[in-house]
Amino acid sequence: MHDTQSDRSADLVPEILEREMRLIREAIALVASGGAPRVILSNIQFGETLLDPARRLAADAGVRVMPLWRSGEGADLAVERIA
């Protein structure tokens, strides 16, 4: 028997990754431009997967990304100025 629910969930993973990476890029741009001193991105499903690329983008923009680990899946990510 074919599990269509699992197939649909697997099909969504690339979309979710792209959406979450877009949110991270936008938060980095906002903080780097001085529009906000800190932005919290809450409930990032693939926070652990996206953390290293997010940190590289942040370093290039002169800000940093810090994980705020939660119990269970995912993480919140804080994008903040470097003091």
C-alpha positions, 0 to 999 in steps of 0.5 A: 500500500502506498502512503500518500500522506507521507509522499505529500509531506516529503513533497513539501520539504523543499518548499518549507526549506525555501520558505524558511531560508527566505525568512532568514534572509529577510530577517538578516537584511532587516537587522543589517540595514538597521531596521531592527536591533534583533529579530526572532524567527519562531518555530523554524522547522529546519532550524538545525539544517539551516543554521550553518548557511544562515550563519554564513549569510549573517556574517557576510552582512555583519550580523549574527544568527543564534539558535534558541533551541526548544524541546521537540522539533525545530528551533527559534532563531535570533538574528541580531547585531554584533555588539 
